[in-house]
Amino acid sequence: MPFELYVDSLYTSPYALSAFVALTEKGLPFSVKTVDLESGEQRQAAYAGRAVTGRVPALVEGEGDHQFVLTESTAITEYLEESFPAPEYVSLYPQDRRQRAQARQIQAWVRSDLVPVRVERDTEMVFFGKACSPLSDNAQAAAAKLVHVAERFVQGPQNVFGAWSIADTDLAIMLSRLVRNGDPVPAKLQEYVEFQWQRPSVQQWLARHQPG
Ligand SMILES: N[C@@H](CCC(=O)N[C@@H](CS)C(=O)NCC(=O)O)C(=O)O
C-alpha cells in the first residue's frame, strides 16, 4: 500500500472522513490505521513523532527515509489533487478557478466558524445517534448562519458546483449535524445532505462503523 491514512478509532472525525473520501475518490490504494484519541495516543511519540501536529487525519506516503507524513485534512486533499490530477483521476476540486476558490472557501469556513454547532451537535450524534439537548441561543445563531450560507451555495439537491467536489462532502457533514438530530433545516438542504451521504466513498466510511 503506497499510502496509510491515520484516523480516529471511532471513525467520527469529519476531517478524517474528508481525507478518507479524497483517497477513495482518487482510487488510490491505502490502508487505514486508527489512533485512540480517548487514551491520548495522538500525543504519544509513536504517533506525534511522525504526525507533527499530533492530530488526525495523517497521510503517510512511502517508507523509510523517503516517508512523507502530512496532517491537516485540507493540506492532504490539496496534496492528493496536485499529485493525482484529472483527467486520469477524479477531481476533488472544480476545474474553474473561481469555483475552486469557493470550494476552498467552504472548506476553510466549516473548519473555522460555527463552533457552537460543532460543540452542541458533535459527530457522535451524526454517526451514532447520541441524544442531544436543544440548541443554546449561541448555537441557534450559528445554525441559522450555517443554513443561510448553505442556501447561497446549494442551488439544487445535488452538488454545489455541478460536478462533485470535496467541499460537498465537507458542507454536507456540517449540515448533517443539524439534519441528523432533527433540527429545523430547509427541505432542499436535507435532500442535499442525503444525496451526499449516499456517495459510495462516504458509504465506505460509514461501513467502518459496522461491527465485524
Ligand atoms: N484542522 C484539522 C482538524 C483536525 C482535528 O481537529 N482532529 C481532531 C479529531 S476530529 C483530533 O485529532 N483531536 C485530537 C487532538 O487534537 O488531540 C484538519 O482539518 O485536519
The ligand as an SDF file (V2000), in Angstrom:
LIG
                    3D

 20 19  0  0  0  0  0  0  0  0999 V2000
   -7.9450   21.3540   11.0460 N   0  0  0  0  0  0  0  0  0  0  0  0
   -7.6730   19.9370   11.2810 C   0  0  0  0  0  0  0  0  0  0  0  0
   -8.5530   19.4630   12.4290 C   0  0  0  0  0  0  0  0  0  0  0  0
   -8.1470   18.0690   12.8720 C   0  0  0  0  0  0  0  0  0  0  0  0
   -8.7940   17.7130   14.2100 C   0  0  0  0  0  0  0  0  0  0  0  0
   -9.4310   18.5660   14.8750 O   0  0  0  0  0  0  0  0  0  0  0  0
   -8.6630   16.4580   14.5830 N   0  0  0  0  0  0  0  0  0  0  0  0
   -9.1720   16.0230   15.8400 C   0  0  0  0  0  0  0  0  0  0  0  0
  -10.1730   14.8770   15.6560 C   0  0  0  0  0  0  0  0  0  0  0  0
  -11.6550   15.4830   14.8780 S   0  0  0  0  0  0  0  0  0  0  0  0
   -8.0240   15.4920   16.6850 C   0  0  0  0  0  0  0  0  0  0  0  0
   -7.0760   14.9150   16.1740 O   0  0  0  0  0  0  0  0  0  0  0  0
   -8.1190   15.6920   18.0060 N   0  0  0  0  0  0  0  0  0  0  0  0
   -7.1800   15.1920   18.9260 C   0  0  0  0  0  0  0  0  0  0  0  0
   -6.2970   16.2590   19.4950 C   0  0  0  0  0  0  0  0  0  0  0  0
   -6.3030   17.4070   18.9960 O   0  0  0  0  0  0  0  0  0  0  0  0
   -5.6010   15.9440   20.4720 O   0  0  0  0  0  0  0  0  0  0  0  0
   -7.9350   19.1430    9.9970 C   0  0  0  0  0  0  0  0  0  0  0  0
   -8.7060   19.6490    9.1400 O   0  0  0  0  0  0  0  0  0  0  0  0
   -7.3650   18.0650    9.8160 O   0  0  0  0  0  0  0  0  0  0  0  0
  1  2  1  0
  2  3  1  0
  2 18  1  0
  3  4  1  0
  4  5  1  0
  5  6  2  0
  5  7  1  0
  7  8  1  0
  8  9  1  0
  8 11  1  0
  9 10  1  0
 11 12  2  0
 11 13  1  0
 13 14  1  0
 14 15  1  0
 15 16  2  0
 15 17  1  0
 18 19  2  0
 18 20  1  0
M  END
$$$$
